[in-house]
Amino acid sequence: MEELKEGQVLLVYLRDAGPAQQAGVALESPRLETRFGDTFLVGQVPGNERDWAAGLEVLVRFSEVQHLLVFDSRKDYESRVETIPAYWELAEEASGRES
């Protein structure tokens, strides 16, 4: 994998993702770490006033990654996500179905 850099955002798509993760899991300032005897992508949930998890640490088991998108910056990530029709509404709807 290309070297991960501070400030990048990864949008990670998981194998066998549940409805809430089908839109991908975003990690800001990602890094690879070994935890619990396994390799994880570790980062923070990019900030957004609509996301209760903004700023929290998120771990994704590297072996569960199907594919990922690499954004050079949070600004690049946010500007592209804004172009997806109803992205946030779809993510919120998917989250509600898992409850």
PDB file as gemmi writes it, atoms N, CA and C in Angstrom:
CRYST1    1.000    1.000    1.000  90.00  90.00  90.00 P 1                      
ATOM      1  N   MET A   1       0.849  -1.180   0.000  1.00  0.00           N  
ATOM      2  CA  MET A   1       0.000   0.000   0.000  1.00  0.00           C  
ATOM      3  C   MET A   1       0.890   1.238   0.000  1.00  0.00           C  
ATOM      4  N   GLU A   2       0.494   2.238  -0.766  1.00  0.00           N  
ATOM      5  CA  GLU A   2       1.185   3.531  -0.767  1.00  0.00           C  
ATOM      6  C   GLU A   2       1.249   4.049   0.665  1.00  0.00           C  
ATOM      7  N   GLU A   3       2.273   4.799   0.960  1.00  0.00           N  
ATOM      8  CA  GLU A   3       2.433   5.340   2.302  1.00  0.00           C  
ATOM      9  C   GLU A   3       1.239   6.216   2.677  1.00  0.00           C  
ATOM     10  N   LEU A   4       0.720   6.004   3.876  1.00  0.00           N  
ATOM     11  CA  LEU A   4      -0.374   6.823   4.381  1.00  0.00           C  
ATOM     12  C   LEU A   4       0.194   8.118   4.915  1.00  0.00           C  
ATOM     13  N   LYS A   5      -0.558   9.212   4.744  1.00  0.00           N  
ATOM     14  CA  LYS A   5      -0.065  10.530   5.134  1.00  0.00           C  
ATOM     15  C   LYS A   5      -1.057  11.237   6.045  1.00  0.00           C  
ATOM     16  N   GLU A   6      -0.499  12.004   6.980  1.00  0.00           N  
ATOM     17  CA  GLU A   6      -1.319  12.840   7.863  1.00  0.00           C  
ATOM     18  C   GLU A   6      -2.187  13.750   7.008  1.00  0.00           C  
ATOM     19  N   GLY A   7      -3.466  13.857   7.337  1.00  0.00           N  
ATOM     20  CA  GLY A   7      -4.371  14.732   6.608  1.00  0.00           C  
ATOM     21  C   GLY A   7      -5.141  14.058   5.491  1.00  0.00           C  
ATOM     22  N   GLN A   8      -4.690  12.884   5.050  1.00  0.00           N  
ATOM     23  CA  GLN A   8      -5.456  12.154   4.035  1.00  0.00           C  
ATOM     24  C   GLN A   8      -6.759  11.655   4.636  1.00  0.00           C  
ATOM     25  N   VAL A   9      -7.703  11.359   3.768  1.00  0.00           N  
ATOM     26  CA  VAL A   9      -8.926  10.674   4.173  1.00  0.00           C  
ATOM     27  C   VAL A   9      -9.047   9.431   3.304  1.00  0.00           C  
ATOM     28  N   LEU A  10      -9.302   8.304   3.940  1.00  0.00           N  
ATOM     29  CA  LEU A  10      -9.598   7.071   3.219  1.00  0.00           C  
ATOM     30  C   LEU A  10     -11.082   6.799   3.341  1.00  0.00           C  
ATOM     31  N   LEU A  11     -11.696   6.400   2.252  1.00  0.00           N  
ATOM     32  CA  LEU A  11     -13.062   5.900   2.284  1.00  0.00           C  
ATOM     33  C   LEU A  11     -12.944   4.415   2.008  1.00  0.00           C  
ATOM     34  N   VAL A  12     -13.196   3.623   3.039  1.00  0.00           N  
ATOM     35  CA  VAL A  12     -12.933   2.188   3.029  1.00  0.00           C  
ATOM     36  C   VAL A  12     -14.237   1.427   2.846  1.00  0.00           C  
ATOM     37  N   TYR A  13     -14.238   0.517   1.894  1.00  0.00           N  
ATOM     38  CA  TYR A  13     -15.391  -0.355   1.666  1.00  0.00           C  
ATOM     39  C   TYR A  13     -15.040  -1.741   2.184  1.00  0.00           C  
ATOM     40  N   LEU A  14     -15.948  -2.302   2.983  1.00  0.00           N  
ATOM     41  CA  LEU A  14     -15.689  -3.554   3.681  1.00  0.00           C  
ATOM     42  C   LEU A  14     -16.317  -4.756   2.985  1.00  0.00           C  
ATOM     43  N   ARG A  15     -15.674  -5.896   3.146  1.00  0.00           N  
ATOM     44  CA  ARG A  15     -16.273  -7.163   2.704  1.00  0.00           C  
ATOM     45  C   ARG A  15     -17.506  -7.404   3.584  1.00  0.00           C  
ATOM     46  N   ASP A  16     -18.564  -7.894   3.001  1.00  0.00           N  
ATOM     47  CA  ASP A  16     -19.775  -8.248   3.752  1.00  0.00           C  
ATOM     48  C   ASP A  16     -20.255  -7.117   4.660  1.00  0.00           C  
ATOM     49  N   ALA A  17     -20.232  -5.891   4.148  1.00  0.00           N  
ATOM     50  CA  ALA A  17     -20.650  -4.729   4.941  1.00  0.00           C  
ATOM     51  C   ALA A  17     -22.149  -4.772   5.219  1.00  0.00           C  
ATOM     52  N   GLY A  18     -22.511  -4.377   6.419  1.00  0.00           N  
ATOM     53  CA  GLY A  18     -23.917  -4.225   6.762  1.00  0.00           C  
ATOM     54  C   GLY A  18     -24.458  -2.947   6.141  1.00  0.00           C  
ATOM     55  N   PRO A  19     -25.761  -2.737   6.226  1.00  0.00           N  
ATOM     56  CA  PRO A  19     -26.382  -1.568   5.588  1.00  0.00           C  
ATOM     57  C   PRO A  19     -25.751  -0.230   5.987  1.00  0.00           C  
ATOM     58  N   ALA A  20     -25.388  -0.060   7.243  1.00  0.00           N  
ATOM     59  CA  ALA A  20     -24.841   1.223   7.688  1.00  0.00           C  
ATOM     60  C   ALA A  20     -23.433   1.469   7.143  1.00  0.00           C  
ATOM     61  N   GLN A  21     -22.736   0.427   6.709  1.00  0.00           N  
ATOM     62  CA  GLN A  21     -21.382   0.595   6.209  1.00  0.00           C  
ATOM     63  C   GLN A  21     -21.282   0.482   4.688  1.00  0.00           C  
ATOM     64  N   GLN A  22     -22.399   0.298   3.999  1.00  0.00           N  
ATOM     65  CA  GLN A  22     -22.338   0.127   2.552  1.00  0.00           C  
ATOM     66  C   GLN A  22     -21.876   1.383   1.829  1.00  0.00           C  
ATOM     67  N   ALA A  23     -22.021   2.546   2.449  1.00  0.00           N  
ATOM     68  CA  ALA A  23     -21.539   3.790   1.848  1.00  0.00           C  
ATOM     69  C   ALA A  23     -20.062   4.001   2.138  1.00  0.00           C  
ATOM     70  N   GLY A  24     -19.451   3.088   2.875  1.00  0.00           N  
ATOM     71  CA  GLY A  24     -18.041   3.171   3.205  1.00  0.00           C  
ATOM     72  C   GLY A  24     -17.812   3.731   4.596  1.00  0.00           C  
ATOM     73  N   VAL A  25     -16.616   3.509   5.093  1.00  0.00           N  
ATOM     74  CA  VAL A  25     -16.197   4.021   6.389  1.00  0.00           C  
ATOM     75  C   VAL A  25     -15.053   4.998   6.130  1.00  0.00           C  
ATOM     76  N   ALA A  26     -15.202   6.244   6.573  1.00  0.00           N  
ATOM     77  CA  ALA A  26     -14.192   7.261   6.337  1.00  0.00           C  
ATOM     78  C   ALA A  26     -13.238   7.344   7.525  1.00  0.00           C  
ATOM     79  N   LEU A  27     -11.945   7.446   7.211  1.00  0.00           N  
ATOM     80  CA  LEU A  27     -10.905   7.604   8.228  1.00  0.00           C  
ATOM     81  C   LEU A  27     -10.023   8.781   7.843  1.00  0.00           C  
ATOM     82  N   GLU A  28      -9.890   9.737   8.749  1.00  0.00           N  
ATOM     83  CA  GLU A  28      -9.016  10.878   8.513  1.00  0.00           C  
ATOM     84  C   GLU A  28      -7.667  10.626   9.180  1.00  0.00           C  
ATOM     85  N   SER A  29      -6.584  11.050   8.524  1.00  0.00           N  
ATOM     86  CA  SER A  29      -5.212  10.839   9.003  1.00  0.00           C  
ATOM     87  C   SER A  29      -4.975   9.368   9.342  1.00  0.00           C  
ATOM     88  N   PRO A  30      -5.187   8.479   8.374  1.00  0.00           N  
ATOM     89  CA  PRO A  30      -5.093   7.045   8.626  1.00  0.00           C  
ATOM     90  C   PRO A  30      -3.665   6.575   8.865  1.00  0.00           C  
ATOM     91  N   ARG A  31      -3.575   5.477   9.587  1.00  0.00           N  
ATOM     92  CA  ARG A  31      -2.290   4.814   9.821  1.00  0.00           C  
ATOM     93  C   ARG A  31      -2.565   3.333  10.041  1.00  0.00           C  
ATOM     94  N   LEU A  32      -1.561   2.518   9.810  1.00  0.00           N  
ATOM     95  CA  LEU A  32      -1.669   1.089  10.086  1.00  0.00           C  
ATOM     96  C   LEU A  32      -1.102   0.828  11.470  1.00  0.00           C  
ATOM     97  N   GLU A  33      -1.835   0.051  12.269  1.00  0.00           N  
ATOM     98  CA  GLU A  33      -1.382  -0.320  13.605  1.00  0.00           C  
ATOM     99  C   GLU A  33      -1.736  -1.770  13.867  1.00  0.00           C  
ATOM    100  N   THR A  34      -0.912  -2.402  14.695  1.00  0.00           N  
ATOM    101  CA  THR A  34      -1.230  -3.743  15.169  1.00  0.00           C  
ATOM    102  C   THR A  34      -1.885  -3.599  16.534  1.00  0.00           C  
ATOM    103  N   ARG A  35      -3.102  -4.116  16.627  1.00  0.00           N  
ATOM    104  CA  ARG A  35      -3.847  -4.123  17.891  1.00  0.00           C  
ATOM    105  C   ARG A  35      -4.559  -5.458  18.004  1.00  0.00           C  
ATOM    106  N   PHE A  36      -4.656  -5.937  19.199  1.00  0.00           N  
ATOM    107  CA  PHE A  36      -5.364  -7.192  19.450  1.00  0.00           C  
ATOM    108  C   PHE A  36      -4.815  -8.319  18.580  1.00  0.00           C  
ATOM    109  N   GLY A  37      -3.522  -8.249  18.236  1.00  0.00           N  
ATOM    110  CA  GLY A  37      -2.894  -9.286  17.437  1.00  0.00           C  
ATOM    111  C   GLY A  37      -3.261  -9.261  15.966  1.00  0.00           C  
ATOM    112  N   ASP A  38      -3.842  -8.153  15.479  1.00  0.00           N  
ATOM    113  CA  ASP A  38      -4.253  -8.052  14.076  1.00  0.00           C  
ATOM    114  C   ASP A  38      -3.886  -6.659  13.554  1.00  0.00           C  
ATOM    115  N   THR A  39      -3.877  -6.508  12.223  1.00  0.00           N  
ATOM    116  CA  THR A  39      -3.544  -5.232  11.601  1.00  0.00           C  
ATOM    117  C   THR A  39      -4.815  -4.441  11.318  1.00  0.00           C  
ATOM    118  N   PHE A  40      -4.807  -3.168  11.725  1.00  0.00           N  
ATOM    119  CA  PHE A  40      -5.962  -2.297  11.552  1.00  0.00           C  
ATOM    120  C   PHE A  40      -5.553  -1.006  10.856  1.00  0.00           C  
ATOM    121  N   LEU A  41      -6.467  -0.461  10.058  1.00  0.00           N  
ATOM    122  CA  LEU A  41      -6.390   0.927   9.639  1.00  0.00           C  
ATOM    123  C   LEU A  41      -7.017   1.708  10.780  1.00  0.00           C  
ATOM    124  N   VAL A  42      -6.322   2.724  11.269  1.00  0.00           N  
ATOM    125  CA  VAL A  42      -6.793   3.516  12.400  1.00  0.00           C  
ATOM    126  C   VAL A  42      -6.812   4.980  11.975  1.00  0.00           C  
ATOM    127  N   GLY A  43      -7.864   5.683  12.340  1.00  0.00           N  
ATOM    128  CA  GLY A  43      -7.967   7.103  12.041  1.00  0.00           C  
ATOM    129  C   GLY A  43      -9.111   7.709  12.826  1.00  0.00           C  
ATOM    130  N   GLN A  44      -9.477   8.933  12.464  1.00  0.00           N  
ATOM    131  CA  GLN A  44     -10.601   9.604  13.107  1.00  0.00           C  
ATOM    132  C   GLN A  44     -11.724   9.765  12.094  1.00  0.00           C  
ATOM    133  N   VAL A  45     -12.953   9.732  12.604  1.00  0.00           N  
ATOM    134  CA  VAL A  45     -14.112  10.006  11.770  1.00  0.00           C  
ATOM    135  C   VAL A  45     -14.037  11.477  11.377  1.00  0.00           C  
ATOM    136  N   PRO A  46     -14.048  11.786  10.067  1.00  0.00           N  
ATOM    137  CA  PRO A  46     -13.990  13.194   9.654  1.00  0.00           C  
ATOM    138  C   PRO A  46     -15.145  13.983  10.259  1.00  0.00           C  
ATOM    139  N   GLY A  47     -14.858  15.208  10.668  1.00  0.00           N  
ATOM    140  CA  GLY A  47     -15.848  16.046  11.332  1.00  0.00           C  
ATOM    141  C   GLY A  47     -16.975  16.472  10.415  1.00  0.00           C  
ATOM    142  N   ASN A  48     -18.171  16.423  10.938  1.00  0.00           N  
ATOM    143  CA  ASN A  48     -19.365  16.892  10.260  1.00  0.00           C  
ATOM    144  C   ASN A  48     -20.417  17.097  11.332  1.00  0.00           C  
ATOM    145  N   GLU A  49     -21.055  18.245  11.327  1.00  0.00           N  
ATOM    146  CA  GLU A  49     -22.035  18.534  12.376  1.00  0.00           C  
ATOM    147  C   GLU A  49     -23.200  17.552  12.396  1.00  0.00           C  
ATOM    148  N   ARG A  50     -23.388  16.794  11.333  1.00  0.00           N  
ATOM    149  CA  ARG A  50     -24.490  15.836  11.276  1.00  0.00           C  
ATOM    150  C   ARG A  50     -24.074  14.453  11.762  1.00  0.00           C  
ATOM    151  N   ASP A  51     -22.820  14.274  12.096  1.00  0.00           N  
ATOM    152  CA  ASP A  51     -22.315  12.951  12.472  1.00  0.00           C  
ATOM    153  C   ASP A  51     -21.935  12.935  13.949  1.00  0.00           C  
ATOM    154  N   TRP A  52     -22.665  12.189  14.728  1.00  0.00           N  
ATOM    155  CA  TRP A  52     -22.423  12.117  16.164  1.00  0.00           C  
ATOM    156  C   TRP A  52     -21.047  11.537  16.487  1.00  0.00           C  
ATOM    157  N   ALA A  53     -20.437  10.812  15.551  1.00  0.00           N  
ATOM    158  CA  ALA A  53     -19.154  10.158  15.800  1.00  0.00           C  
ATOM    159  C   ALA A  53     -17.958  10.999  15.347  1.00  0.00           C  
ATOM    160  N   ALA A  54     -18.187  12.200  14.860  1.00  0.00           N  
ATOM    161  CA  ALA A  54     -17.109  13.044  14.343  1.00  0.00           C  
ATOM    162  C   ALA A  54     -15.982  13.183  15.364  1.00  0.00           C  
ATOM    163  N   GLY A  55     -14.753  12.947  14.902  1.00  0.00           N  
ATOM    164  CA  GLY A  55     -13.577  13.089  15.748  1.00  0.00           C  
ATOM    165  C   GLY A  55     -13.205  11.857  16.550  1.00  0.00           C  
ATOM    166  N   LEU A  56     -14.103  10.878  16.619  1.00  0.00           N  
ATOM    167  CA  LEU A  56     -13.790   9.664  17.369  1.00  0.00           C  
ATOM    168  C   LEU A  56     -12.815   8.785  16.585  1.00  0.00           C  
ATOM    169  N   GLU A  57     -12.053   7.989  17.317  1.00  0.00           N  
ATOM    170  CA  GLU A  57     -11.148   7.043  16.680  1.00  0.00           C  
ATOM    171  C   GLU A  57     -11.959   5.891  16.093  1.00  0.00           C  
ATOM    172  N   VAL A  58     -11.554   5.469  14.903  1.00  0.00           N  
ATOM    173  CA  VAL A  58     -12.213   4.338  14.251  1.00  0.00           C  
ATOM    174  C   VAL A  58     -11.126   3.362  13.810  1.00  0.00           C  
ATOM    175  N   LEU A  59     -11.407   2.073  13.995  1.00  0.00           N  
ATOM    176  CA  LEU A  59     -10.489   1.017  13.590  1.00  0.00           C  
ATOM    177  C   LEU A  59     -11.195   0.123  12.581  1.00  0.00           C  
ATOM    178  N   VAL A  60     -10.495  -0.217  11.519  1.00  0.00           N  
ATOM    179  CA  VAL A  60     -11.022  -1.131  10.511  1.00  0.00           C  
ATOM    180  C   VAL A  60      -9.996  -2.244  10.326  1.00  0.00           C  
ATOM    181  N   ARG A  61     -10.423  -3.471  10.563  1.00  0.00           N  
ATOM    182  CA  ARG A  61      -9.512  -4.606  10.369  1.00  0.00           C  
ATOM    183  C   ARG A  61      -9.086  -4.644   8.907  1.00  0.00           C  
ATOM    184  N   PHE A  62      -7.781  -4.565   8.664  1.00  0.00           N  
ATOM    185  CA  PHE A  62      -7.265  -4.466   7.294  1.00  0.00           C  
ATOM    186  C   PHE A  62      -7.697  -5.650   6.434  1.00  0.00           C  
ATOM    187  N   SER A  63      -7.800  -6.828   7.002  1.00  0.00           N  
ATOM    188  CA  SER A  63      -8.201  -8.013   6.227  1.00  0.00           C  
ATOM    189  C   SER A  63      -9.651  -7.937   5.752  1.00  0.00           C  
ATOM    190  N   GLU A  64     -10.452  -7.014   6.305  1.00  0.00           N  
ATOM    191  CA  GLU A  64     -11.850  -6.852   5.910  1.00  0.00           C  
ATOM    192  C   GLU A  64     -12.044  -5.821   4.805  1.00  0.00           C  
ATOM    193  N   VAL A  65     -10.953  -5.164   4.385  1.00  0.00           N  
ATOM    194  CA  VAL A  65     -11.048  -4.129   3.356  1.00  0.00           C  
ATOM    195  C   VAL A  65     -11.238  -4.768   1.984  1.00  0.00           C  
ATOM    196  N   GLN A  66     -12.306  -4.375   1.311  1.00  0.00           N  
ATOM    197  CA  GLN A  66     -12.564  -4.817  -0.059  1.00  0.00           C  
ATOM    198  C   GLN A  66     -11.832  -3.906  -1.040  1.00  0.00           C  
ATOM    199  N   HIS A  67     -12.036  -2.615  -0.885  1.00  0.00           N  
ATOM    200  CA  HIS A  67     -11.302  -1.612  -1.654  1.00  0.00           C  
ATOM    201  C   HIS A  67     -11.421  -0.281  -0.924  1.00  0.00           C  
ATOM    202  N   LEU A  68     -10.629   0.709  -1.364  1.00  0.00           N  
ATOM    203  CA  LEU A  68     -10.681   2.009  -0.709  1.00  0.00           C  
ATOM    204  C   LEU A  68     -10.366   3.117  -1.691  1.00  0.00           C  
ATOM    205  N   LEU A  69     -10.829   4.294  -1.342  1.00  0.00           N  
ATOM    206  CA  LEU A  69     -10.536   5.510  -2.097  1.00  0.00           C  
ATOM    207  C   LEU A  69      -9.626   6.369  -1.240  1.00  0.00           C  
ATOM    208  N   VAL A  70      -8.631   7.009  -1.864  1.00  0.00           N  
ATOM    209  CA  VAL A  70      -7.681   7.846  -1.153  1.00  0.00           C  
ATOM    210  C   VAL A  70      -7.901   9.300  -1.569  1.00  0.00           C  
ATOM    211  N   PHE A  71      -8.191  10.158  -0.587  1.00  0.00           N  
ATOM    212  CA  PHE A  71      -8.358  11.589  -0.813  1.00  0.00           C  
ATOM    213  C   PHE A  71      -7.157  12.289  -0.198  1.00  0.00           C  
ATOM    214  N   ASP A  72      -6.588  13.251  -0.896  1.00  0.00           N  
ATOM    215  CA  ASP A  72      -5.394  13.944  -0.417  1.00  0.00           C  
ATOM    216  C   ASP A  72      -5.651  14.774   0.830  1.00  0.00           C  
ATOM    217  N   SER A  73      -6.897  15.207   1.014  1.00  0.00           N  
ATOM    218  CA  SER A  73      -7.207  16.076   2.148  1.00  0.00           C  
ATOM    219  C   SER A  73      -8.680  15.935   2.523  1.00  0.00           C  
ATOM    220  N   ARG A  74      -9.002  16.445   3.701  1.00  0.00           N  
ATOM    221  CA  ARG A  74     -10.402  16.475   4.146  1.00  0.00           C  
ATOM    222  C   ARG A  74     -11.229  17.359   3.223  1.00  0.00           C  
ATOM    223  N   LYS A  75     -10.646  18.473   2.779  1.00  0.00           N  
ATOM    224  CA  LYS A  75     -11.346  19.378   1.871  1.00  0.00           C  
ATOM    225  C   LYS A  75     -11.722  18.660   0.572  1.00  0.00           C  
ATOM    226  N   ASP A  76     -10.793  17.884   0.022  1.00  0.00           N  
ATOM    227  CA  ASP A  76     -11.050  17.113  -1.197  1.00  0.00           C  
ATOM    228  C   ASP A  76     -12.168  16.093  -0.953  1.00  0.00           C  
ATOM    229  N   TYR A  77     -12.073  15.367   0.158  1.00  0.00           N  
ATOM    230  CA  TYR A  77     -13.093  14.375   0.518  1.00  0.00           C  
ATOM    231  C   TYR A  77     -14.469  15.035   0.629  1.00  0.00           C  
ATOM    232  N   GLU A  78     -14.562  16.124   1.409  1.00  0.00           N  
ATOM    233  CA  GLU A  78     -15.854  16.768   1.640  1.00  0.00           C  
ATOM    234  C   GLU A  78     -16.444  17.343   0.354  1.00  0.00           C  
ATOM    235  N   SER A  79     -15.609  17.924  -0.496  1.00  0.00           N  
ATOM    236  CA  SER A  79     -16.135  18.509  -1.733  1.00  0.00           C  
ATOM    237  C   SER A  79     -16.672  17.426  -2.663  1.00  0.00           C  
ATOM    238  N   ARG A  80     -16.053  16.279  -2.671  1.00  0.00           N  
ATOM    239  CA  ARG A  80     -16.537  15.187  -3.527  1.00  0.00           C  
ATOM    240  C   ARG A  80     -17.782  14.521  -2.948  1.00  0.00           C  
ATOM    241  N   VAL A  81     -17.811  14.340  -1.635  1.00  0.00           N  
ATOM    242  CA  VAL A  81     -18.979  13.721  -1.001  1.00  0.00           C  
ATOM    243  C   VAL A  81     -20.215  14.588  -1.210  1.00  0.00           C  
ATOM    244  N   GLU A  82     -20.035  15.898  -1.174  1.00  0.00           N  
ATOM    245  CA  GLU A  82     -21.170  16.807  -1.370  1.00  0.00           C  
ATOM    246  C   GLU A  82     -21.821  16.639  -2.736  1.00  0.00           C  
ATOM    247  N   THR A  83     -21.107  16.095  -3.704  1.00  0.00           N  
ATOM    248  CA  THR A  83     -21.661  15.923  -5.047  1.00  0.00           C  
ATOM    249  C   THR A  83     -22.519  14.668  -5.171  1.00  0.00           C  
ATOM    250  N   ILE A  84     -22.475  13.808  -4.169  1.00  0.00           N  
ATOM    251  CA  ILE A  84     -23.269  12.578  -4.217  1.00  0.00           C  
ATOM    252  C   ILE A  84     -24.698  12.923  -3.816  1.00  0.00           C  
ATOM    253  N   PRO A  85     -25.669  12.693  -4.694  1.00  0.00           N  
ATOM    254  CA  PRO A  85     -27.063  13.026  -4.352  1.00  0.00           C  
ATOM    255  C   PRO A  85     -27.525  12.290  -3.100  1.00  0.00           C  
ATOM    256  N   ALA A  86     -28.015  13.073  -2.166  1.00  0.00           N  
ATOM    257  CA  ALA A  86     -28.634  12.536  -0.947  1.00  0.00           C  
ATOM    258  C   ALA A  86     -27.703  11.611  -0.168  1.00  0.00           C  
ATOM    259  N   TYR A  87     -26.390  11.830  -0.239  1.00  0.00           N  
ATOM    260  CA  TYR A  87     -25.446  10.952   0.447  1.00  0.00           C  
ATOM    261  C   TYR A  87     -25.773  10.826   1.934  1.00  0.00           C  
ATOM    262  N   TRP A  88     -25.923  11.966   2.608  1.00  0.00           N  
ATOM    263  CA  TRP A  88     -26.152  11.918   4.054  1.00  0.00           C  
ATOM    264  C   TRP A  88     -27.505  11.318   4.393  1.00  0.00           C  
ATOM    265  N   GLU A  89     -28.515  11.586   3.565  1.00  0.00           N  
ATOM    266  CA  GLU A  89     -29.823  11.006   3.826  1.00  0.00           C  
ATOM    267  C   GLU A  89     -29.777   9.484   3.692  1.00  0.00           C  
ATOM    268  N   LEU A  90     -29.067   8.989   2.672  1.00  0.00           N  
ATOM    269  CA  LEU A  90     -28.940   7.545   2.494  1.00  0.00           C  
ATOM    270  C   LEU A  90     -28.188   6.916   3.659  1.00  0.00           C  
ATOM    271  N   ALA A  91     -27.129   7.555   4.121  1.00  0.00           N  
ATOM    272  CA  ALA A  91     -26.360   7.026   5.244  1.00  0.00           C  
ATOM    273  C   ALA A  91     -27.210   6.996   6.509  1.00  0.00           C  
ATOM    274  N   GLU A  92     -27.985   8.058   6.743  1.00  0.00           N  
ATOM    275  CA  GLU A  92     -28.849   8.098   7.919  1.00  0.00           C  
ATOM    276  C   GLU A  92     -29.937   7.034   7.830  1.00  0.00           C  
ATOM    277  N   GLU A  93     -30.501   6.847   6.642  1.00  0.00           N  
ATOM    278  CA  GLU A  93     -31.542   5.832   6.457  1.00  0.00           C  
ATOM    279  C   GLU A  93     -30.970   4.444   6.717  1.00  0.00           C  
ATOM    280  N   ALA A  94     -29.783   4.164   6.206  1.00  0.00           N  
ATOM    281  CA  ALA A  94     -29.152   2.873   6.409  1.00  0.00           C  
ATOM    282  C   ALA A  94     -28.879   2.632   7.890  1.00  0.00           C  
ATOM    283  N   SER A  95     -28.444   3.669   8.602  1.00  0.00           N  
ATOM    284  CA  SER A  95     -28.180   3.538  10.030  1.00  0.00           C  
ATOM    285  C   SER A  95     -29.460   3.220  10.791  1.00  0.00           C  
ATOM    286  N   GLY A  96     -30.545   3.820  10.393  1.00  0.00           N  
ATOM    287  CA  GLY A  96     -31.825   3.598  11.049  1.00  0.00           C  
ATOM    288  C   GLY A  96     -32.355   2.181  10.852  1.00  0.00           C  
ATOM    289  N   ARG A  97     -32.034   1.564   9.733  1.00  0.00           N  
ATOM    290  CA  ARG A  97     -32.495   0.194   9.454  1.00  0.00           C  
ATOM    291  C   ARG A  97     -31.821  -0.824  10.346  1.00  0.00           C  
ATOM    292  N   GLU A  98     -30.595  -0.507  10.839  1.00  0.00           N  
ATOM    293  CA  GLU A  98     -29.891  -1.467  11.674  1.00  0.00           C  
ATOM    294  C   GLU A  98     -30.387  -1.481  13.100  1.00  0.00           C  
ATOM    295  N   SER A  99     -31.140  -0.467  13.509  1.00  0.00           N  
ATOM    296  CA  SER A  99     -31.602  -0.368  14.896  1.00  0.00           C  
ATOM    297  C   SER A  99     -32.585  -1.453  15.230  1.00  0.00           C  
TER     298      SER A  99                                                      
END                                                                             
